[in-house]
């Protein structure tokens, strides 16, 4: 399955790259007010076709075309462009998220940044970035930590704004290097805390084997199983309990 993820990343990247930074790129607004482009749809279609051919009995859950054989033993989750706002704006900090569930348990995940030529793969026990083993930084105090999130403006809409503001005050640095790029940075030791107040299954499932393989902790905003939730908080084992405590204070 890991070797197959390389194929999915390569082929979806081949679809996405020609669309990037094109002035005439058509951007649509979906019913949920998120953005979509032809690149999103074509990249997911290519990955679905590859999965159907290689593993016809597997299920698929993708952002653009919904569930397919969702009760199967193995189910792939696909987010062809995580960070469509960045992609449509010509910002390279977007990526493709690929996950694999076995009996509803996340066993494999990948973040592919086709413009940056970065591929991060995790299997719950090991995480690699372009083939090199990576792990979270051993930061023990919030005063030393770099905090990331995707969109600060929506936090109060879905979670407690006051708790986030308290966390913001205690962190050393704060940046909006968001979407899947933020999780790759934390997994590879470039930042220390990444959180999002609202997410979909195809956003979360691929991250779980990556963060766990990099010796990190990933939960919902309230501290429950991330694979069953719709929000995400990631940090190392030392910082994570403190982060949750502040967010939920």
C-alpha positions, -999 to +999 in steps of 0.1 A: +000+000+000+029+024+007+043+019-028+008+024-042+006+058-024+036+069-044+017+062-075-014+081-063+007+111-053+026+111-086-004+108-109-025+133-090+004+157-089+008+154-127-028+166-130-026+194-105+007+211-115-004+224-149-033+243-133-012+259-106-008+297-108-029+300-140-045+334-143-075+320-160-082+292-134-119+289-129-129+287-092-164+276-081-180+280-047-197+248-035-229+246-014-208+244+018-191+277+007-157+259+001-139+264-032-134+238-059-115+238-092-112+215-122-079+204-108-096+192-076-121+171-096-096+157-121-070+148-095-096+129-074-110+112-105-075+099-115-068+086-080-102+069-079-096+052-112-062+039-100-077+025-068-106+008-087-081-008-110-056-019-084-080-028-055-115-032-069-129-044-036-117-014-017-139+015-007-133+052-014-143+084+005-134+115-014-142+152-009-154+158-045-173+126-054-185+112-020-184+076-007-181+045-028-183+010-012-178+027+022-184-005+042-154-023+026-126-038+048-102-012+033-113+023+025-092+051+009-098+087+018-089+114-007-086+151-005-072+160-039-063+196-030-063+205+007-059+242+007-078+252-024-078+288-014-040+287-014-039+268-047-063+292-064-043+321-051-010+308-065+004+299-030+022+266-030+012+257+006-015+233-005-014+195-008-030+162-016-042+141+014-044+103+010-055+080+038-062+043+042-086+028+067-086-009+077-118-018+095-123+019+103-088+022+118-064+046+101-033+026+090-016+047+064-015+084+055+002+107+031+006+145+025+019+153-009+029+189-018+033+186-056+048+221-061+073+218-032+081+182-042+075+169-007+059+136+002+052+127+038+040+092+046+032+077+080+020+042+092+015+048+129+050+035+138+072+055+114+069+087+094+091+098+065+095+129+045+109+122+010+122+089+024+139+104+055+126+095+089+111+125+108+095+132+142+082+160+163+105+184+181+111+177+218+098+211+230+087+210+267+073+245+273+047+266+254+071+295+257+094+277+233+066+265+209+055+276+174+017+274+171+000+271+137-036+271+125-052+275+091-078+303+096-078+323+128-111+340+118-132+309+121-121+296+154-148+313+174-174+300+151-167+264+159-147+264+192-141+286+222-123+317+211-111+326+246-092+294+251-074+299+218-065+335+227-050+322+259-029+296+240-018+323+215-005+345+243+016+316+258+032+304+225+065+317+214+055+322+178+022+321+158+018+316+121-009+306+096+011+281+077-021+261+076-040+233+059-020+201+055+013+220+052+010+229+089+007+192+099+037+183+078+057+210+095+048+197+129+055+161+120+089+170+106+100+193+135+095+227+118+067+237+142+052+224+174+014+228+176-011+226+148-049+229+152-081+233+132-115+240+147-135+222+120-124+194+096-138+166+075-129+129+076-108+131+044-088+159+061-082+141+094-078+104+086-045+107+066-030+128+094-034+103+122-008+077+110+016+105+101+014+122+135+015+090+155+044+076+133+063+109+141+058+103+179+031+129+182-004+131+197-035+139+176-070+143+190-101+164+186-103+199+202-119+183+232-093+154+234-113+126+219-104+102+191-096+123+161-108+096+136-143+100+150-143+138+153-145+169+132-116+190+147-079+185+153-052+193+177-016+181+172+014+184+195+041+164+211+034+142+241+046+168+266+027+198+251-005+182+241-022+179+275-014+215+283-027+227+249-060+209+255-063+223+290-059+258+278-081+255+247-109+241+268-105+265+298 
